[in-house]
Amino acid sequence: MSWLRNDFAGLDLALRDQERANLPRRLWFSPGTSREVVFVDDAGVAIEEHNVRFDGETHFLTCRRSAKMDCPLCEVGNRSYLICLFTVLEIQEVPRDDDFIYRHYRAILAAKPYVARLIREEKKRKTGLVGCRYRVATASDHYNQPGQVFKFLSRVNLETYFKPQPFPYERLYKPVSTEKMLQAVKWSRSYREDNDSE
């Protein structure tokens, strides 16, 4: 395959990048790392999603079957899985001179069922997680699923963080059209073929 893109393919890529830029950032943990987060919501909105790899990146697409529609990714054998979404503030400690400043970023904590169950149990213990600050870590140096380890740090007033709101999950994670899903299937196959041939 040539590196040249024909038939406005470059435009499609630019539009896709623009769409992706509007999606919230997901917390990603390298194995053996931890982060501080503050829960903005604790509802645990559950969706079925597909993990599709193309252009060297992983893309997450909501399964159309969850909306009782045909799903091209399911039809080609790309299995969907359950994920629970939480809006959190990631608190980053940034070195400055001889001290630190703290920055916070609104992000999505995407929890698979085991981790979602831990969060639900923690929610019961604390009678709600909104405003709870945790150190969240992976379980080991070989596993990158966030939330295997939760250490409660404190309860904070979200107003000190400019009253962040939960992400609008229904709008952001609405299943894409059949055409876009078919395009993802095509891109995924093309990516695999290109990388298999190298």
Salt bridges, closest charged atoms under 4 A:
ASP17 OD1 - ARG20 NH1 3.23
GLU19 OE2 - LYS180 NZ 2.97
GLU36 OE1 - ARG133 NH2 2.43
GLU36 OE2 - ARG135 NH2 2.93
ASP42 OD1 - LYS123 NZ 3.69
GLU49 OE1 - ARG26 NH2 2.68
ASP55 OD2 - ARG16 NH2 2.14
GLU57 OE1 - ARG20 NH2 2.80
GLU90 OE1 - ARG25 NH2 2.55
GLU90 OE2 - ARG35 NE 3.33
GLU122 OE1 - ARG125 NH2 2.65
